[in-house]
Amino acid sequence: MRRAFFTLLFLLTGFVAISDNIRQSKVPEDIKDSIPFSNDEKLTYLVKYKWGAINSEVGEVKLETSTSSDVSGDTFFVTANGFTYKFYDIFFKVRDYYESRFTYDLKPVYFHRDIKEGKYTMKNYIYFNPDNKIKAIYQRMSSPVKDTMFNGNPETFDIISMVYNLRGVDFSRQGEGTSWNRSLVIDGKIIRVNIRHNGKAVKSVHGLGKFNTIVLSVSMDLVESETFKKGDMLLIWITDDKNRIPVQIESPIKVGSVIARLASFSGLKHQMTSKLQ
């Protein structure tokens, strides 16, 4: 079950840079208008774990967007809370918390991760500097705190800011077969990520109906790990409208597979024109 929640948060993040890494004290109106989400958007995803006879929704992830201001300028502030339902807490209790601050040009400023999955714990504090230097402080379980500096680039993100940056992409200008290489910093590592535009499809989402979507496949430059097999491919369906919301995410993992589906949404900036029924 720990694999299921790690995979979901990984999937809900990721992917494409669209502008230079700058800090702005005053945000131009044209940039504000181009952002596809509002400062009070709320998204809830249900997480299903499939393995043999097991085919159950084991928990949720809730994302909430707001705004804040400080010496670095105006920023978005997004939190993600992942948790198992009480029944599954008996077997494996998950309480994951993520937060990310990023600029109005959708570039990361700060990231915090505090996860509790069974007996496993991990904390991250990551600071993104304007010169692309990244300060990462992290602690696994009761191990000593580690403090690392990375040389990043304008295409390096944290796990939350990546998905919101992806939503800033105008896919009408990106043809089927287009691919991008980006990178993700987490747990004291930088992981390379490849995203591919796989075209469009009508996607049926349980409980919500059918949507016109854009299909993306995601692969990560990982050696075989506790969660993924080498070469595993993640699939993401995002709404083919101005909101560009992930409506379903699917991934094979070492034991079974994970499906996350959008269950509810509110505070959207644009009308959900991709919804068919």
The 8 nearest C-alpha neighbors of each residue, nearest first, counted from 0:
[[1, 3, 2, 4, 91, 48, 57, 93],
 [0, 2, 3, 4, 116, 5, 93, 91],
 [3, 1, 0, 5, 4, 226, 6, 252],
 [4, 2, 0, 6, 1, 5, 257, 7],
 [5, 3, 7, 6, 1, 2, 8, 0],
 [4, 6, 2, 8, 7, 3, 9, 1],
 [5, 7, 9, 3, 4, 8, 2, 10],
 [8, 6, 10, 4, 9, 5, 11, 3],
 [9, 7, 11, 10, 5, 6, 4, 12],
 [10, 8, 6, 7, 12, 11, 5, 158],
 [11, 9, 7, 12, 8, 6, 248, 13],
 [10, 12, 8, 9, 7, 162, 13, 159],
 [13, 11, 162, 161, 158, 10, 159, 9],
 [14, 12, 161, 162, 158, 165, 11, 15],
 [13, 15, 161, 165, 162, 181, 194, 12],
 [14, 16, 165, 164, 181, 17, 179, 161],
 [17, 15, 154, 18, 164, 14, 153, 165],
 [16, 18, 15, 168, 19, 167, 164, 105],
 [19, 17, 16, 20, 104, 105, 153, 106],
 [18, 20, 21, 153, 17, 104, 106, 16],
 [21, 19, 153, 106, 129, 18, 22, 131],
 [22, 20, 19, 129, 23, 106, 104, 102],
 [23, 21, 71, 72, 24, 102, 20, 129],
 [22, 24, 25, 72, 26, 21, 73, 71],
 [23, 25, 72, 73, 26, 71, 22, 70],
 [26, 24, 23, 27, 72, 73, 22, 28],
 [25, 27, 23, 28, 24, 30, 31, 103],
 [28, 26, 30, 29, 25, 31, 32, 23],
 [27, 29, 31, 30, 32, 26, 33, 25],
 [28, 30, 32, 31, 27, 33, 26, 34],
 [31, 29, 33, 28, 32, 27, 34, 26],
 [32, 30, 28, 29, 33, 34, 27, 103],
 [31, 33, 29, 30, 34, 28, 35, 27],
 [34, 32, 30, 31, 35, 29, 167, 28],
 [33, 35, 31, 32, 36, 167, 30, 103],
 [36, 34, 242, 241, 33, 167, 268, 166],
 [37, 35, 268, 34, 267, 242, 40, 38],
 [36, 38, 268, 39, 40, 267, 266, 35],
 [37, 39, 65, 64, 40, 66, 36, 75],
 [40, 38, 64, 266, 65, 37, 41, 63],
 [39, 41, 266, 64, 37, 267, 265, 38],
 [42, 40, 63, 265, 264, 62, 266, 39],
 [43, 41, 264, 62, 61, 263, 63, 44],
 [42, 44, 61, 263, 262, 60, 261, 62],
 [45, 43, 261, 60, 260, 262, 59, 259],
 [44, 46, 59, 260, 259, 58, 262, 56],
 [45, 47, 259, 56, 58, 59, 57, 258],
 [48, 46, 56, 258, 55, 257, 57, 259],
 [47, 49, 257, 55, 54, 256, 56, 3],
 [50, 48, 54, 256, 255, 53, 257, 47],
 [49, 51, 255, 53, 52, 54, 256, 254],
 [52, 50, 53, 49, 255, 54, 254, 256],
 [51, 53, 50, 54, 49, 55, 255, 48],
 [54, 52, 50, 49, 51, 55, 48, 255],
 [55, 53, 49, 48, 52, 50, 47, 56],
 [54, 56, 47, 48, 57, 53, 49, 46],
 [57, 55, 47, 46, 58, 48, 45, 54],
 [56, 58, 83, 55, 47, 46, 84, 87],
 [57, 59, 83, 84, 46, 82, 56, 45],
 [60, 58, 45, 44, 46, 81, 82, 61],
 [59, 61, 81, 44, 80, 43, 79, 45],
 [60, 62, 43, 80, 79, 42, 44, 59],
 [63, 61, 79, 42, 78, 41, 43, 60],
 [62, 64, 41, 78, 77, 40, 42, 61],
 [65, 63, 77, 38, 39, 40, 76, 41],
 [64, 66, 38, 76, 39, 75, 77, 63],
 [67, 65, 75, 76, 74, 38, 64, 68],
 [66, 68, 74, 73, 75, 76, 69, 65],
 [69, 67, 73, 72, 74, 66, 70, 71],
 [68, 70, 72, 71, 73, 67, 74, 24],
 [69, 71, 72, 68, 24, 73, 23, 22],
 [72, 70, 69, 22, 24, 73, 23, 68],
 [73, 71, 24, 69, 70, 23, 68, 74],
 [74, 72, 68, 67, 24, 102, 69, 71],
 [75, 73, 102, 67, 101, 66, 103, 68],
 [74, 76, 66, 101, 100, 65, 102, 67],
 [75, 77, 100, 65, 66, 99, 64, 74],
 [78, 76, 64, 99, 63, 98, 65, 75],
 [77, 79, 98, 63, 62, 97, 99, 80],
 [80, 78, 62, 97, 61, 96, 98, 81],
 [79, 81, 96, 61, 60, 95, 97, 82],
 [82, 80, 60, 95, 59, 94, 96, 61],
 [83, 81, 94, 93, 58, 59, 95, 84],
 [84, 82, 58, 93, 57, 87, 88, 92],
 [83, 85, 58, 87, 86, 57, 88, 82],
 [86, 84, 88, 87, 83, 89, 92, 58],
 [85, 87, 88, 84, 89, 90, 83, 57],
 [88, 86, 89, 90, 85, 84, 83, 91],
 [89, 87, 92, 85, 91, 90, 86, 83],
 [90, 88, 87, 91, 86, 92, 85, 84],
 [91, 89, 87, 88, 92, 86, 117, 0],
 [90, 92, 88, 117, 89, 87, 93, 0],
 [91, 93, 88, 117, 116, 83, 90, 87],
 [94, 92, 116, 82, 83, 115, 95, 117],
 [93, 95, 82, 115, 81, 114, 116, 96],
 [96, 94, 114, 81, 80, 115, 113, 93],
 [95, 97, 80, 113, 79, 114, 112, 81],
 [98, 96, 112, 79, 78, 111, 113, 80],
 [97, 99, 78, 111, 77, 110, 79, 112],
 [100, 98, 110, 77, 109, 76, 159, 160],
 [99, 101, 76, 109, 108, 75, 107, 74],
 [102, 100, 107, 108, 106, 74, 75, 105],
 [103, 101, 74, 105, 106, 104, 75, 107],
 [102, 104, 105, 74, 101, 75, 31, 26],
 [103, 105, 102, 106, 18, 30, 21, 20],
 [106, 104, 102, 103, 164, 101, 107, 163],
 [105, 107, 101, 102, 104, 20, 108, 160],
 [108, 106, 101, 160, 109, 100, 156, 127],
 [107, 109, 127, 101, 100, 126, 106, 102],
 [110, 108, 126, 100, 125, 99, 107, 127],
 [111, 109, 99, 125, 98, 124, 157, 100],
 [110, 112, 124, 98, 123, 97, 125, 99],
 [111, 113, 97, 123, 122, 96, 114, 98],
 [114, 112, 122, 96, 121, 95, 97, 123],
 [113, 115, 95, 121, 120, 96, 94, 116],
 [114, 116, 120, 94, 93, 119, 95, 117],
 [117, 115, 93, 119, 92, 118, 1, 114],
 [116, 118, 92, 91, 119, 115, 93, 1],
 [119, 117, 116, 120, 115, 140, 92, 91],
 [118, 120, 116, 117, 115, 140, 121, 114],
 [121, 119, 115, 140, 114, 139, 116, 118],
 [120, 122, 139, 114, 138, 113, 140, 123],
 [121, 123, 113, 112, 138, 137, 114, 139],
 [124, 122, 137, 112, 111, 136, 125, 186],
 [123, 125, 111, 136, 110, 135, 137, 112],
 [126, 124, 135, 110, 109, 134, 136, 123],
 [125, 127, 109, 134, 133, 108, 128, 135],
 [128, 126, 133, 108, 109, 107, 132, 131],
 [127, 129, 132, 131, 130, 133, 126, 108],
 [130, 128, 131, 21, 20, 127, 22, 132],
 [129, 131, 128, 132, 20, 152, 127, 151],
 [132, 130, 151, 152, 128, 129, 133, 150],
 [131, 133, 150, 128, 130, 151, 149, 127],
 [134, 132, 127, 149, 148, 126, 128, 151],
 [133, 135, 148, 126, 125, 147, 149, 127],
 [136, 134, 125, 147, 146, 124, 148, 187],
 [137, 135, 146, 124, 145, 123, 125, 147],
 [136, 138, 123, 122, 145, 144, 186, 124],
 [139, 137, 144, 122, 121, 142, 145, 140],
 [138, 140, 121, 142, 120, 141, 122, 137],
 [139, 141, 120, 142, 121, 119, 138, 118],
 [142, 140, 139, 143, 138, 120, 144, 121],
 [141, 143, 140, 139, 138, 144, 145, 137],
 [144, 142, 145, 138, 141, 139, 140, 137],
 [143, 145, 138, 137, 142, 146, 136, 139],
 [146, 144, 137, 136, 138, 143, 147, 135],
 [145, 147, 136, 135, 137, 144, 148, 134],
 [148, 146, 135, 134, 136, 145, 149, 187],
 [147, 149, 134, 133, 135, 132, 150, 146],
 [150, 148, 133, 151, 132, 134, 147, 135],
 [149, 151, 132, 133, 131, 152, 148, 130],
 [150, 152, 131, 132, 149, 155, 133, 153],
 [151, 153, 131, 154, 155, 150, 132, 130],
 [154, 152, 155, 20, 19, 131, 151, 16],
 [153, 155, 152, 16, 181, 182, 156, 15],
 [156, 154, 182, 152, 183, 153, 151, 181],
 [157, 155, 183, 161, 160, 107, 184, 182],
 [156, 158, 184, 160, 183, 159, 161, 110],
 [157, 159, 12, 161, 160, 13, 9, 156],
 [160, 158, 161, 12, 157, 162, 99, 163],
 [161, 159, 163, 157, 162, 158, 107, 164],
 [162, 160, 13, 12, 164, 14, 159, 163],
 [163, 161, 12, 13, 165, 164, 160, 159],
 [162, 164, 166, 160, 165, 161, 167, 159],
 [163, 165, 161, 167, 105, 166, 162, 160],
 [166, 164, 162, 15, 167, 163, 14, 168],
 [165, 167, 163, 164, 243, 168, 162, 35],
 [168, 166, 164, 165, 34, 35, 169, 163],
 [167, 169, 166, 165, 170, 17, 164, 15],
 [170, 168, 171, 172, 167, 173, 166, 241],
 [171, 169, 173, 172, 168, 174, 213, 239],
 [170, 172, 169, 173, 174, 168, 239, 175],
 [171, 173, 170, 169, 174, 168, 175, 177],
 [174, 172, 170, 171, 177, 175, 169, 196],
 [175, 173, 177, 176, 172, 196, 171, 170],
 [174, 176, 198, 196, 197, 177, 173, 195],
 [175, 177, 196, 197, 174, 195, 178, 198],
 [178, 176, 196, 175, 174, 195, 173, 179],
 [179, 177, 195, 194, 196, 176, 193, 180],
 [178, 180, 194, 193, 181, 195, 15, 177],
 [181, 179, 193, 192, 194, 178, 191, 182],
 [180, 182, 192, 154, 191, 14, 193, 155],
 [183, 181, 191, 155, 192, 190, 154, 189],
 [182, 184, 156, 190, 189, 155, 157, 191],
 [183, 185, 189, 157, 188, 156, 190, 182],
 [184, 186, 188, 187, 183, 189, 157, 123],
 [187, 185, 188, 137, 123, 184, 122, 121],
 [186, 188, 185, 135, 137, 147, 184, 189],
 [189, 187, 185, 186, 184, 190, 183, 149],
 [188, 190, 184, 183, 182, 185, 191, 187],
 [191, 189, 183, 182, 220, 188, 184, 192],
 [190, 192, 182, 220, 219, 181, 183, 189],
 [191, 193, 219, 181, 182, 180, 218, 220],
 [194, 192, 180, 218, 179, 217, 219, 181],
 [195, 193, 217, 179, 178, 216, 180, 14],
 [194, 196, 178, 216, 215, 177, 197, 176],
 [195, 197, 215, 175, 176, 177, 198, 178],
 [198, 196, 214, 215, 175, 176, 195, 216],
 [197, 199, 175, 214, 196, 213, 200, 176],
 [198, 200, 213, 212, 214, 197, 201, 211],
 [201, 199, 212, 202, 211, 213, 214, 198],
 [200, 202, 211, 210, 212, 209, 203, 199],
 [203, 201, 210, 209, 200, 204, 211, 212],
 [202, 204, 209, 208, 210, 205, 201, 207],
 [205, 203, 208, 207, 209, 206, 202, 260],
 [204, 206, 207, 208, 203, 260, 262, 209],
 [205, 207, 208, 204, 262, 261, 203, 260],
 [208, 206, 204, 205, 262, 209, 261, 203],
 [209, 207, 204, 276, 203, 206, 205, 210],
 [210, 208, 203, 275, 202, 276, 274, 204],
 [211, 209, 274, 202, 273, 275, 201, 212],
 [210, 212, 201, 273, 239, 200, 238, 202],
 [213, 211, 238, 239, 237, 200, 199, 236],
 [212, 214, 199, 237, 236, 239, 198, 238],
 [215, 213, 236, 197, 198, 199, 235, 212],
 [216, 214, 196, 235, 197, 195, 234, 236],
 [217, 215, 234, 195, 233, 194, 235, 232],
 [218, 216, 194, 233, 193, 232, 234, 215],
 [217, 219, 232, 193, 192, 233, 231, 194],
 [220, 218, 192, 221, 191, 193, 217, 190],
 [219, 221, 191, 190, 192, 218, 222, 193],
 [222, 220, 219, 223, 229, 190, 224, 191],
 [221, 223, 229, 224, 220, 228, 227, 230],
 [222, 224, 229, 228, 227, 221, 225, 226],
 [225, 223, 226, 227, 222, 228, 221, 229],
 [224, 226, 227, 223, 253, 2, 228, 252],
 [225, 227, 224, 2, 252, 253, 228, 6],
 [228, 226, 252, 224, 253, 225, 223, 229],
 [227, 229, 223, 231, 253, 230, 224, 252],
 [228, 230, 223, 231, 222, 227, 221, 224],
 [229, 231, 228, 232, 218, 219, 221, 227],
 [232, 230, 228, 229, 227, 251, 218, 233],
 [233, 231, 218, 217, 230, 216, 234, 250],
 [232, 234, 250, 217, 216, 249, 218, 235],
 [235, 233, 216, 249, 248, 215, 217, 250],
 [234, 236, 248, 215, 214, 247, 216, 237],
 [237, 235, 214, 247, 245, 213, 212, 246],
 [238, 236, 245, 244, 212, 213, 243, 246],
 [239, 237, 212, 243, 244, 240, 273, 211],
 [238, 240, 212, 211, 273, 213, 243, 237],
 [239, 241, 238, 273, 242, 243, 272, 271],
 [240, 242, 243, 35, 269, 239, 271, 270],
 [241, 243, 35, 240, 244, 269, 36, 238],
 [244, 242, 238, 166, 237, 241, 240, 239],
 [243, 245, 237, 238, 242, 246, 166, 236],
 [246, 244, 237, 236, 247, 238, 235, 243],
 [247, 245, 261, 237, 260, 236, 244, 238],
 [248, 246, 260, 236, 259, 245, 235, 261],
 [249, 247, 235, 259, 258, 234, 260, 236],
 [250, 248, 258, 234, 257, 233, 259, 235],
 [249, 251, 233, 257, 256, 252, 234, 258],
 [252, 250, 256, 255, 257, 231, 253, 249],
 [253, 251, 227, 256, 254, 255, 226, 250],
 [252, 254, 227, 228, 226, 255, 251, 225],
 [253, 255, 252, 50, 256, 251, 226, 2],
 [256, 254, 50, 49, 252, 253, 251, 257],
 [257, 255, 251, 49, 252, 250, 48, 50],
 [256, 258, 48, 250, 249, 47, 3, 49],
 [257, 259, 249, 47, 248, 46, 260, 48],
 [258, 260, 46, 248, 45, 247, 44, 47],
 [261, 259, 247, 44, 45, 246, 262, 248],
 [260, 262, 44, 246, 263, 43, 247, 45],
 [261, 263, 44, 43, 260, 45, 206, 207],
 [264, 262, 43, 261, 42, 265, 44, 41],
 [263, 265, 42, 41, 43, 266, 262, 267],
 [266, 264, 41, 267, 40, 42, 263, 39],
 [265, 267, 40, 39, 41, 268, 37, 264],
 [268, 266, 40, 269, 265, 37, 36, 270],
 [267, 269, 37, 36, 266, 35, 242, 270],
 [270, 268, 267, 242, 271, 241, 35, 36],
 [269, 271, 272, 268, 267, 242, 241, 240],
 [272, 270, 273, 274, 269, 240, 242, 241],
 [271, 273, 274, 270, 240, 275, 239, 241],
 [272, 274, 211, 210, 271, 240, 239, 238],
 [275, 273, 210, 272, 276, 209, 271, 211],
 [274, 276, 209, 210, 273, 211, 208, 272],
 [275, 208, 209, 274, 210, 207, 273, 203]]
